[in-house]
Amino acid sequence: MTAIMSLNQETSTTSNSENNFSTGQSWGALRKAWKGYRIAKVHNDNVRMTEYANKIRKIQGELGINVASFPNLGIA
């Protein structure tokens, strides 16, 4: 998703019973999680890839967007 599409949602918060992060903060965390996943994949670190995959799926669910699957890790 591009920055333009998320501009209207900047002030809203994601609905999470534990934390209330702004949508912008959630998108930033998602971007960093994907970056960490790609780095772990380059290093063939399955433990870290699984950690990041779970974080990615959690944040995507909180944002209400399609949740990614990771068939190489058995996460669907």
C-alpha positions in Angstrom: 0.0 0.0 0.0 1.3 3.4 -0.8 1.7 6.3 1.5 -1.1 8.2 -0.3 -3.6 5.5 0.5 -2.8 5.6 4.2 -2.7 9.3 4.6 -6.4 9.5 5.4 -6.0 6.9 8.1 -3.1 8.6 9.9 -5.1 9.8 12.9 -7.1 6.7 13.4 -6.0 4.0 15.7 -5.9 0.2 15.2 -8.2 -1.7 17.4 -6.1 -3.8 19.7 -7.1 -4.7 23.2 -3.5 -4.5 24.4 -2.2 -1.3 22.7 -3.6 1.6 20.7 -1.1 2.5 18.0 -1.9 4.9 15.2 -2.3 3.5 11.8 0.9 5.2 10.7 2.8 3.5 13.5 1.4 0.1 12.6 2.4 0.6 8.9 5.9 1.6 10.0 6.1 -1.5 12.2 4.9 -3.7 9.3 7.5 -2.2 7.0 10.3 -2.9 9.5 9.0 -6.5 10.1 9.1 -7.2 6.4 12.7 -5.8 6.2 13.7 -8.0 9.1 12.1 -11.0 7.4 14.0 -10.4 4.2 17.3 -10.1 6.1 16.6 -13.3 8.0 15.8 -15.0 4.7 19.1 -14.0 3.2 20.9 -15.4 6.2 18.8 -18.6 6.1 17.7 -18.0 9.7 14.4 -19.9 10.0 13.9 -19.0 13.7 14.0 -15.3 12.9 12.0 -15.7 9.7 9.3 -17.4 11.8 9.3 -14.6 14.4 9.0 -11.9 11.7 6.4 -13.9 9.8 4.2 -14.0 13.0 4.7 -10.3 13.6 3.8 -9.5 10.0 0.6 -11.6 10.2 -0.4 -10.0 13.5 0.1 -6.4 12.3 -1.7 -7.2 9.0 -4.7 -8.6 11.0 -4.8 -5.5 13.2 -4.7 -3.2 10.1 -7.5 -5.2 8.5 -5.6 -6.1 5.3 -4.9 -9.4 3.7 -2.8 -11.6 5.9 0.3 -13.0 4.2 1.1 -16.7 4.2 4.5 -18.2 4.5 4.4 -21.7 3.0 8.2 -22.1 3.2 7.8 -21.9 7.0 4.5 -23.9 7.2 2.5 -20.7 8.2 -0.7 -20.3 6.2 
